[in-house]
Amino acid sequence: MKKILLFLFLGTVGFTAYSCDNDDDTPVQAVDYDTISQAFDVVPNFTRVNDNLYRFSDDFQQALVQSDMVLIYMQIGTDGDAPIWKLLPYTYYVGNANNDAVDYLYEFSKYGATININSTSTFSLTANASYYQNKKFRVVIIPANTTGTGGAKTAKNAVDYNDYNSVIKYYNIDESKIRVKN
């Protein structure tokens, strides 16, 4: 009887020691082979809605998955040869006596995106075409849930969506393959 209790005790200790893991707090990062991030540029011809609102709408080539997210960046300048991208929504203050502002906004659905340029009531966009003509935007489509677990990523793994370069690096988007969409 003592031998059976000894073997039972050793078996329980062995099973417990084998099944325990002290790294339970570390999430396992799975490799995702079917989630594809993509980006393309648009230089839109905005449609005038009124003197203070211009709009551009574009359909996607294929419908997005429900969990996909769309980010739109506007090129606000260059640093040497590198473009400087600003995440929308973005407010540009004109710097006049009225403290007027121009807002660059966007919205999206699973079928397309709309970019709106809106100004304060005292500032006419129609009279100031440089705020809506020859603007370059970069549309970045990314998966909203990249963990594969149905939850949000941990804070230490999160990406700063305001930083375009971080987004491109995080989602492995090859900038040499980004094309202007007609």
C-alpha positions as CSV (number, residue, x, y, z in Angstrom):
1,M,0.0,0.0,0.0
2,K,2.9,2.4,0.8
3,K,4.4,1.8,-2.6
4,I,1.1,2.6,-4.4
5,L,0.8,5.9,-2.4
6,L,4.5,6.7,-3.2
7,F,3.9,6.2,-7.0
8,L,0.7,8.1,-6.9
9,F,2.4,11.0,-5.1
10,L,5.3,11.0,-7.5
11,G,3.0,10.8,-10.5
12,T,0.9,13.8,-9.2
13,V,4.0,15.9,-8.5
14,G,5.5,15.0,-12.0
15,F,2.2,15.8,-13.8
16,T,1.9,19.1,-11.9
17,A,5.5,20.1,-12.6
18,Y,5.2,19.2,-16.3
19,S,1.9,21.1,-16.8
20,C,2.9,24.3,-15.1
21,D,4.2,27.3,-17.0
22,N,5.5,30.5,-15.5
23,D,5.1,32.5,-18.7
24,D,1.3,32.7,-18.7
25,D,1.4,36.5,-18.9
26,T,3.3,36.6,-22.2
27,P,0.9,36.5,-25.2
28,V,1.8,34.3,-28.0
29,Q,2.1,36.2,-31.3
30,A,0.8,34.1,-34.1
31,V,1.9,34.5,-37.7
32,D,-1.1,35.6,-39.8
33,Y,-0.8,34.6,-43.4
34,D,-4.3,35.6,-44.6
35,T,-4.6,39.2,-43.4
36,I,-3.3,41.6,-46.1
37,S,-2.7,45.3,-45.5
38,Q,-2.7,47.5,-48.5
39,A,-2.2,51.1,-49.4
40,F,-2.8,53.3,-52.5
41,D,-2.6,57.0,-53.3
42,V,-5.3,59.3,-54.6
43,V,-5.1,62.8,-56.0
44,P,-8.8,63.6,-56.1
45,N,-10.8,66.1,-58.0
46,F,-13.1,67.4,-55.3
47,T,-16.7,68.2,-56.0
48,R,-18.0,71.5,-54.7
49,V,-20.9,71.2,-52.3
50,N,-20.9,74.8,-51.4
51,D,-18.3,77.6,-50.9
52,N,-17.1,76.0,-47.6
53,L,-17.4,72.3,-48.4
54,Y,-15.7,70.1,-51.0
55,R,-16.1,66.3,-51.2
56,F,-14.5,63.3,-52.9
57,S,-15.9,59.8,-52.8
58,D,-14.2,56.6,-54.0
59,D,-15.3,53.0,-54.1
60,F,-12.9,50.2,-53.1
61,Q,-12.1,47.6,-55.7
62,Q,-13.5,44.9,-53.4
63,A,-15.6,45.2,-50.3
64,L,-13.7,45.3,-47.0
65,V,-13.9,42.6,-44.4
66,Q,-16.1,43.9,-41.5
67,S,-13.1,44.2,-39.2
68,D,-10.9,46.1,-41.6
69,M,-10.0,49.7,-40.8
70,V,-9.2,52.5,-43.2
71,L,-6.7,55.3,-42.4
72,I,-6.3,58.2,-44.7
73,Y,-3.2,60.4,-44.6
74,M,-2.7,63.7,-46.4
75,Q,0.7,64.8,-47.7
76,I,1.5,68.1,-46.0
77,G,5.0,68.6,-47.3
78,T,8.3,66.9,-47.8
79,D,11.5,66.3,-45.8
80,G,14.1,66.1,-48.5
81,D,12.8,63.4,-50.8
82,A,10.5,61.8,-48.2
83,P,6.9,62.9,-48.0
84,I,5.4,64.0,-44.7
85,W,2.0,62.4,-44.0
86,K,-0.6,63.7,-41.6
87,L,-3.5,61.4,-40.4
88,L,-7.0,62.7,-41.0
89,P,-8.9,64.3,-39.4
90,Y,-6.5,67.3,-39.7
91,T,-7.2,71.0,-39.1
92,Y,-5.1,73.6,-40.8
93,Y,-5.3,77.1,-39.4
94,V,-5.2,79.7,-42.2
95,G,-3.5,82.3,-40.0
96,N,-5.7,85.2,-40.9
97,A,-7.3,87.8,-38.7
98,N,-10.5,85.7,-38.4
99,N,-8.6,82.7,-37.2
100,D,-10.2,80.6,-39.9
101,A,-9.5,76.9,-40.3
102,V,-9.8,74.3,-42.9
103,D,-10.8,70.8,-41.8
104,Y,-9.8,67.6,-43.7
105,L,-12.0,64.8,-42.6
106,Y,-12.9,61.3,-43.9
107,E,-15.4,58.5,-43.3
108,F,-15.5,55.0,-44.7
109,S,-17.7,52.0,-45.1
110,K,-16.9,48.5,-46.3
111,Y,-17.5,49.7,-49.9
112,G,-15.7,53.0,-50.1
113,A,-14.3,56.2,-48.5
114,T,-15.2,59.9,-48.6
115,I,-12.9,62.8,-48.0
116,N,-14.4,66.1,-47.0
117,I,-12.7,69.5,-46.9
118,N,-14.7,72.0,-44.8
119,S,-13.8,75.6,-43.9
120,T,-15.2,78.0,-41.3
121,S,-18.1,80.1,-42.5
122,T,-16.0,83.2,-43.1
123,F,-13.4,81.5,-45.2
124,S,-14.4,80.5,-48.8
125,L,-12.7,77.4,-50.2
126,T,-13.9,78.4,-53.7
127,A,-11.8,81.6,-53.5
128,N,-8.8,79.6,-52.1
129,A,-8.4,76.6,-54.4
130,S,-5.0,75.7,-53.0
131,Y,-6.7,74.1,-50.1
132,Y,-8.5,71.4,-52.2
133,Q,-6.6,71.2,-55.5
134,N,-3.6,69.0,-56.1
135,K,-3.7,67.4,-52.7
136,K,-2.3,63.9,-52.4
137,F,-3.9,61.4,-50.0
138,R,-2.7,57.9,-49.0
139,V,-5.4,55.4,-48.2
140,V,-4.2,52.6,-45.9
141,I,-6.4,49.6,-45.3
142,I,-5.4,47.5,-42.3
143,P,-7.0,44.7,-40.3
144,A,-8.6,46.0,-37.1
145,N,-7.9,42.8,-35.2
146,T,-4.4,41.6,-35.8
147,T,-4.1,39.4,-32.7
148,G,-6.4,36.6,-34.0
149,T,-7.9,36.3,-30.5
150,G,-10.9,38.7,-30.8
151,G,-9.3,41.2,-28.5
152,A,-7.2,44.3,-28.7
153,K,-3.5,44.2,-28.8
154,T,-1.6,44.8,-25.6
155,A,-0.4,48.3,-25.0
156,K,3.2,47.5,-25.4
157,N,2.5,46.1,-28.9
158,A,0.2,48.9,-30.1
159,V,1.0,51.0,-33.1
160,D,0.8,54.8,-33.2
161,Y,-1.6,55.4,-36.1
162,N,-0.7,59.1,-36.1
163,D,2.9,58.1,-37.2
164,Y,2.6,57.0,-40.8
165,N,6.1,55.4,-40.8
166,S,5.1,53.3,-37.7
167,V,2.0,52.0,-39.4
168,I,3.8,51.1,-42.6
169,K,6.5,49.2,-40.7
170,Y,4.0,47.5,-38.3
171,Y,1.8,46.2,-41.1
172,N,4.7,45.4,-43.5
173,I,3.4,47.5,-46.3
174,D,5.9,47.8,-49.1
175,E,6.0,51.5,-50.2
176,S,7.5,50.7,-53.5
177,K,4.3,48.9,-54.5
178,I,2.0,51.8,-53.6
179,R,0.4,53.2,-56.7
180,V,-1.8,56.1,-57.5
181,K,-5.4,55.0,-58.0
182,N,-7.1,56.5,-61.0
